[in-house]
């Protein structure tokens, strides 16, 4: 399964962006998906996640500002980012892990999309 992330860019503090992550197969109902960004030690930290059942969860630092959603028909997940702060500046990566419709397990990463928040 391949993932294609897009939607990054440069915005001023308080601005908004929407990231998209398109999967090459219909896997949203059979996989958990998340958005990550590098944290201390350059280890990727989970920012937001959506389970195969549709439940969402967020890191404390983005809760109330970011919203993750999905469109099963388009094989796409989104990360709506509002009220962006300079500390949100990072390369954002999408991840999917689960099983394809054929039953094959996978754990895939997108290529990353850069978000820059600066005045």
ZIKAWO-V419498 format. One record per backbone hydrogen bond with DSSP energy under -1.0 kcal/mol. NH is the residue of the N-H (numbers start at 1). CO is the residue of the C=O. If there is no record, write none. Layout:
BEGIN
NH/CO  NH/CO
END
This chain:
BEGIN
4/22  6/20  11/116  14/84  15/12  17/81  19/79  20/6  21/77  22/4  23/75  24/2  27/25  30/27  32/97  33/50  34/95  35/48  36/93  37/45  39/43  42/39  43/40  45/37  47/35  48/35  49/57  50/33  51/55  54/51  57/49  59/47  62/59  63/59  65/62  66/62  67/80  69/78  71/76  76/71  77/21  78/69  79/19  80/67  81/17  82/65  84/15  88/85  89/86  90/115  92/113  93/36  95/34  96/108  97/32  98/106  99/30  100/104  103/100  106/98  108/96  110/94  113/92  115/90  116/9  118/11
END
